[in-house]
Amino acid sequence: MFLLFVLVLPCFALFAQEENSAQNPFDYKLTCDSVKLFSDIKLIEYLGNVRLQSDIIVIEKADKIVLDQTTQEIVVTGLDEFTFDGAIRITSGKEYKTVRYKLGDRIAYVE
């Protein structure tokens, strides 16, 4: 009986880890001055000196990032610095104020 328990327990741990990684496949770090949560419409607003960094995208000194938790899309406004996939870098030009990006994608839309 004890041997059966020892063999079954690691299986449960394996399934739990797979479920966790599937829930958040895109790993990123985000800092800001304040956060507003709109749970009824599944939106999060990150406000003031917002910085988002992942392997694909780095956004620095933005005024606001809005994350749609349903679609995993972000809209960045008041953009100061932006680097995408290490190749495209936009800084302080203020020509581009908005970035739309779906977390984990390799395409960002700069408006």
Summary of the structure (lengths in Angstrom):
residues: 111
radius of gyration: 18.6
end to end distance: 63.4
largest distance: 68.9
contacts: 286
relative contact order: 0.14
helix: 20%
strand: 47%
